[in-house]
Amino acid sequence: MEAGSSAPKEDRLAAVRSVLQQNRQFLDFFWDIAKPDQEVRLKATENLIEHLKSSEKEDELKYTFKRLVDGLAATREAARPGFSLALAQVVQCFEEIPLTTVFEYIDEKYNLQKAKKKLLRNAAFGNFFGVLALFQSGRLSKDTKVLLQCVQLLQTLAQFRDDLKDLPRKTLVDILSEISESTFQEVLFEALRSDLTSAFSTPEQLHLLLVGMQKFPGVLKPKNLKKLLGSSKIVTEENIPKLVDLLKMAAKSVKKDKCLPAVGLDVVKISLKEDAFELFWKEVVENGLMEEQFGPCVYMSYRLLGASLPLLDKNQLQLVLRSKVMLHYGNHIVSNQPIDRFKFSPEMNTYVDAFLENCEDAEKQLKVLMGFSLLTNQGYPVVPSTWKVVSHLKPSALQKYIDWLKNMFISPDLDSCLDFSTKRQQEKQEQELTNDQMVLRLRKWIIPRLTSIVDNSQVKKDEDQVMDIARFILFHAFFEAKKSASDIPETEMRPTIPLDDKIRAHVADAFFSLLLNLNNMPALGESSADNTMKERHIVGFTADGSLWIHCMVRYANLLLSREKVVKAVKPFGEEEKNAWERMLQYVQDLQKKQARKKSNSMELSAYQQLLLLVGIHLFKTPAESIDLLNDIHNCLEKAVGKKAKKKKESEGEPEWVEVMVEILLSLFSQPSKLFRVVARNVFKMICPFVTKNALQLILNVFDPEEEQSEESAIVVTDEKDHASGDEEGDDSDEDLDDETMMALDENLSTLFSEHKKRIQAKKDEKAKMRQEKNLRRDFKTKVLDLIDVFVKKQSDSPLVFNIMEPLISVIERSMSSDSNQQEQDFLRKTADIFMNDLCKNKHYCKDVSHLKDDLHDIMEKFVKRAAKQTDSSVVCMGCVDLQRVTEIYQESLKGFMTKRNSPLTAAMFLDLFSRFPFICRPLLGIIIKSIRGGARQHQQAQACTLLLKSLQNLAQTKSVDHNDWVDLINQSLMQLTLMLEDVETIKVKVDQEKLIKCFELLNYLIKVRNQQDLDISLASLLPILVDLQEKEGFGKPVRLEDMYWNVMKLLGFTRPKKEKTKVTPVPASEGNALPKKKKGVLPESKKRKNRKKGNMNTNNPANKEENSEGQQPGTKSKKKKKKKRKTGQQEDGAKENIEGAPATKKRKPNEDARGKVHTAKPEKTTKKLKKPNHR
């Protein structure tokens, strides 16, 4: 019966399992739809739709709708939007399912009237996401009945503001934007009448009305608006307070989102449509939102300004850009704000950038850019001079902007600026800035604004505009106009406010910065020559192949030649004129040579750049530039000339390349980056001609002796200061009377003031020395560029070897000193040159026959230095001359094996053997002897390791003949035999490690002997190995024993198997049972009582028997049990030791073979111990 009834049950379970297994993949889709990962959700939705299309099963489709609707109210993270999107996709793909059916199921599942109070929130979410799914399916506008039901449901859901926020209203607005005007008029107008009538109640309802007015102007025309609102327009004097309140509410609602509410932009649009933008801006924004001190309202005003830019005409732009909002925005940018406070300038940059990018009207572009440029704080514009929004300007707008900047520089119009001062500036400044000071601030902004247009590669500019800016800056940096000339446009307008020395120095610095940008700028234009230069990455040239700096020099020469029209701010003397003309002549000669070669020689271009750059610096530093030009002329005559002299004119005259290197080093000391770039390019050209002395001039920069001499001077100065302070402190203090003290008051005050001055002078001196030290370190970091260039360009030169030791010295000093960030950068750059450019270079000097002795001296220094290092990789770069190298490494290896505390490590020699296997053979004699003769057991073990590695390398390279190989194996076995014979005990860990290394080597040697069938006897080794088992400590650790038997197995011995010993049960009496381990710690008082009573009971065994008999069964106290465990068992144990084996007792029923009694767990007793009853 039971078997017959269980069979059908198992069949039914098997059927259920088969169905589940068949639909497992289908059910997994719904699990994936609810996962947080968006990609997983989308993929699951896509796979679900494909599965439903391929299966065509009606029950699966019904289950899908049911399961998706059930998931709309799920509480898991991202489950609701996942199920809503999946439902929208399924409804869209399967149009045979009517929307009415889906909506009815949603309404039935999440009926707000029937839902319990606890589930009301979930029901609201289910309804909302259900309507959202129907809307996203795209079918809602086709079914007007369901459309009306959805709108009515959204109106109901708007009441759940705490849970759904403004999502129902936003969805309602989205629905309106998708339906037609006829559908709105016929279906939804009456349903939404209440919301439209109360448009000024909430921002969402106002937004709904504004969207309807934009989307359905035929329905919501002024006539109908009059009936709904009582006025035919939105932006009116009567509605201003309502609009202000609604926009404030909207601003506060998006406080966390930091965005512009949609209703705000819609109000701007409707005000433009109603020709009431000026009223809206002044009354709603300036006098409404800006009066509110609450942050979101102010930020909303900024956002309205930025978002409305594309919607406004020129007059409206002028109104907005000169409003209170702009003034408040400028104050917001300039004011010192906490780091964690919100800053609006990046968002405003985004608005302006988007406007300029999408605006096709060049006039409007210029209007907006000029409006923001005229927002000034005491004359200085608040937008940065490097503002990148100019990259979207049209060519005509860019040209007008450049002209406007130049005109503002020449004739500053402060009245056109929207100027302001912050509260802090007004409080701290005793008097306002003068007009000239404000003009100076404005001009200081205009010049970098012009240079940033040239520097920004995204700006669409041409060569004429770049040349116009460069000529303008050059002219006003070093020249001034006497009268106007048509061929010099810069003379046509003279500054209304003269340029003083401060602004000219500022303009001059900007000019040399501009030269650097021009030197790095690719060719402009779209001609074939320009494209060729761009493909070759040639920079610093115009489209016709001229250097930009040469164009500037030609223009400067033009200005110098027109003395009647133009006057130099600092006129040239005779010496400067001669140097200038000589420079121009030499550049012209270089260009002729370049033309004869019919190629754009970078070598000649670099020399031209050097001459032109130093020549144009005659306007800034004439004395230094004259000396440099003379030296450069002399050097280039010898370097570039066809018939250069091979010998010096006199014995004491340095070679031209040495002079050129000194010139380049002096250029590297200049703060101008352009000097360094040009000097680096010139050094690339002269690298093949660099001599040892010229290279030494560069290396002297890193000489530690010079730096130490400078530091010692600082120390001597400090010591003198301390000595003078001590002398001052040694003055004796004598008691003086009041009259004398009064007479010395004036002298004391004078002394104290002088003392303070001396202290301040010392601080200034130390600060100056610290600054000089930083400058020296910065200079050394820059000079490393020359080392880098030389190593890369002349890697096959023997002079490279002279660079190695100075670089290592720099690295060692930098690593040992307390380094700051500047020192770390210097160290990192030096190490990068040494490791990557020098050590890993594929090209190197191959002919070193004339440097053999010098190279071995260098190598010997490096090996000795490596002995002081902890990194093994330091010594891996050895040289390969065995005759000299062997002695060096033999000495190092002897020191490692014989000294107890050697700085060297075995890893160093292992790396050496792995990189250079041929050096193993000369060192094997020392290694073999050290197996037995090492200073300590550790050295003997390392000798075994080194010998094993060496023999493996020699066997792999086959660099040893057969007889020599046999001798090596035989000597190694003999040394191992002698070492094993010396072993007495194997207790210490060092001895164990030594034997393990020994057995590893022995295993290899015996394998080689057996495999190669070498004629080597092991007769003396066998008995020593057999006797080794009897040594004290053998067998521990287990690895030692395993290694031993691996060797013995090769010799034909078999490892004996260990027999497992059986443990015989020993019967034990109840009294002899081992005491249980005590848990916890008893107080000291109780320990004393137990000890006393334990002694008493031990001395009187009769009392023990009496108490045990008098005790009632089952009422033994805890103290009694303790006494039995502690004292009784000790008695029996002692008696057992004296009398022999204990008497056998009959085993109890609950006692096993070992005598252990199995009892139930005793109940817990109270802490208070009762005294035993003595009857």
Secondary structure, DSSP 8 states (H G I E B T S, - for coil): -HHHHHHHHHHHHHHHHHHHHHTHHHHHHHHHHTSS-HHHHHHHHHHHHHHHHHH--HHHHHHHHHHHHHGGG--STTHHHHHHHHHHHHHHH-TTS-HHHHHHHHHHHT-TTTS-STTHHHHHHHHHHHHHHHHHTT-GGG-HHHHHHHHHHHHHHTT-HHHHTTHHHHHHHHHHHHS-HHHIIIIITTTTHHHHHTTTT-HHHHHHHHHHHHH-TTTS-HHHHHHHHSSS-SSSTTTHHHHHHHHHHHHHHTTTTTS--HHHHHHHHHHHHTT-HHHIIIIIIIIIITT--SHHHHHHHHHHHHHHGGG--HHHHHHHHTSHHHHHHHHHHHS---TTS---HHHHHHHHHHHHHH---HHHHHHHHHHHHTEEETTEESS-TT-GGGGG--HHHHHHHHHHHHHHHHS--GGGSEEE--HHHHHH-SS---HHHHHHHHHHHHHHHHHHHHH-TTS---HHHHHHHHHHHHHHHHEEESS-BTTBGGGSS--SS---HHHHHHHHHHHHHHHHHHHT-B--SSSHHHHHHHHTT-BSB-TTS-BHHHHHHHHHHHHHH-TTTEEESS---HHHHHHHHHHHHHHHHHHHHHHHHTS--HHHHHHHHHHHHHHHGGGT-HHHHHHHHHHHHHHHHHHHSTT--SS-SSTTS--HHHHHHHHHHHHHTSS-HHHHHHHHHHHHHHGGG--HHHHHHHHGGG-HHHHHHHHHHHHHHHHHHHHHHHHHHTS------HHHHHHTHHHHHHHHHHHHHHHHHHHHHHHHHHHHHHHHHHHHHHHHHHHHHHHHHTTTSGGGHHHHHHHHHHHHHHHHS---HHHHHHHHHHHHIIIIIIIT-S------GGGHHHHHHHHHHHHHHHTT-S-GGGGG-----HHHHHHHHHHHHHHHHH-SS-S--HHHHHHHHHH-GGGHHHHHHHHHHHHHH-SSHHHHHHHHHHHHHHHHHHHHHT-S-HHHHHHHHHHHHHHHHHHHHT--B--SHHHHHHHHHHHHHHHHHHHHHHHHT-----TTHHHHHHHGGGSBTTT-SHHHHHHHHHHHHHTT-----------------STT-------S---HHHHHHHHHHHHHHHH-HHHHHHHHHHS-TT---HHHHHHIIIIIHHHHHHHHHHH-S-------TTB-TTS-B---------SS-------
